[in-house]
Amino acid sequence: REAVCDHLHRVGTRLLHGLHRLQREHPDTIAGVAGMAEMCFLHYATEDLSRAVAVGCARRGLLFKRTAYNFVSLAHDEGAVDRALEILDEVLGAAAG
């Protein structure tokens, strides 16, 4: 009854585009974005930054993998993706400073 594939592509595309935006805003921290809309991830400039981002996100209630892949699910909506990107942005800013 649910258009699961359509949902995953829609919210995954939102996440992937957001990760690309974060890469442009934090080029010293994020070395690259990889994957596809439904499962994507960040490449960090260093292992220490990767660890700092994972810990900072977890402290704010976001579990974001340090390696491939972060999967979107039917439980994720646009608001959840936007909040995840906000948390990542905050943590990336703190990790770089």
C-alpha positions as CSV (number, residue, x, y, z in Angstrom):
1,R,0.0,0.0,0.0
2,E,3.0,2.3,0.5
3,A,5.1,3.6,-2.3
4,V,8.2,2.6,-0.4
5,C,10.7,2.9,-3.3
6,D,9.4,6.4,-4.2
7,H,9.6,7.5,-0.5
8,L,13.1,6.2,-0.1
9,H,14.3,7.9,-3.3
10,R,12.6,11.2,-2.3
11,V,13.9,11.5,1.2
12,G,17.3,9.9,0.2
13,T,17.7,12.5,-2.5
14,R,17.0,15.2,0.1
15,L,19.7,13.7,2.3
16,L,22.2,13.3,-0.5
17,H,21.8,16.9,-1.7
18,G,22.1,18.1,1.9
19,L,25.4,16.2,2.3
20,H,26.7,17.8,-0.9
21,R,25.7,21.2,0.5
22,L,27.5,20.4,3.8
23,Q,30.6,19.4,1.8
24,R,30.6,22.8,0.1
25,E,30.2,24.5,3.4
26,H,32.8,22.4,5.3
27,P,35.5,21.6,2.7
28,D,38.2,21.2,5.3
29,T,36.2,18.6,7.2
30,I,34.4,16.7,4.4
31,A,36.6,15.3,1.7
32,G,33.7,13.8,-0.3
33,V,30.2,12.5,-0.5
34,A,29.5,9.0,-1.9
35,G,26.8,6.5,-2.5
36,M,23.3,6.9,-3.9
37,A,20.2,8.6,-2.7
38,E,18.9,5.7,-0.7
39,M,22.3,5.0,0.9
40,C,24.9,7.6,1.1
41,F,27.8,8.7,3.4
42,L,30.6,11.2,4.0
43,H,34.3,10.9,3.5
44,Y,36.1,12.9,6.2
45,A,39.4,14.6,5.8
46,T,40.9,12.7,8.7
47,E,40.0,9.8,11.0
48,D,40.0,12.2,14.0
49,L,37.4,14.4,12.3
50,S,35.3,11.3,11.5
51,R,35.4,10.2,15.1
52,A,34.6,13.7,16.4
53,V,31.6,14.0,14.1
54,A,30.2,10.6,15.0
55,V,30.5,11.4,18.8
56,G,29.1,14.9,18.4
57,C,26.1,13.6,16.4
58,A,25.4,10.8,18.9
59,R,25.5,13.3,21.8
60,R,22.8,15.2,20.0
61,G,20.7,12.1,19.4
62,L,21.7,11.4,15.8
63,L,23.3,8.1,14.9
64,F,25.2,8.8,11.7
65,K,27.7,6.2,10.5
66,R,31.3,7.0,9.9
67,T,31.5,4.7,6.9
68,A,29.2,3.4,4.2
69,Y,26.2,3.5,4.3
70,N,23.5,5.6,5.9
71,F,20.2,4.2,4.8
72,V,17.0,6.1,4.7
73,S,13.8,4.2,5.7
74,L,10.1,4.5,5.5
75,A,10.3,5.9,9.1
76,H,12.3,8.9,7.8
77,D,10.5,11.9,6.5
78,E,11.7,15.3,5.2
79,G,11.6,16.7,8.7
80,A,13.9,13.9,10.0
81,V,16.3,14.4,7.2
82,D,16.4,18.2,7.7
83,R,17.0,17.8,11.4
84,A,19.8,15.3,10.7
85,L,21.4,17.8,8.3
86,E,21.1,20.6,10.9
87,I,22.8,18.4,13.5
88,L,25.5,17.5,11.1
89,D,26.1,21.1,10.2
90,E,26.4,22.1,13.9
91,V,28.8,19.2,14.6
92,L,30.9,19.8,11.5
93,G,31.3,23.4,12.5
94,A,32.4,22.5,16.0
95,A,34.7,19.7,14.8
96,A,36.6,22.1,12.5
97,G,37.1,24.7,15.2
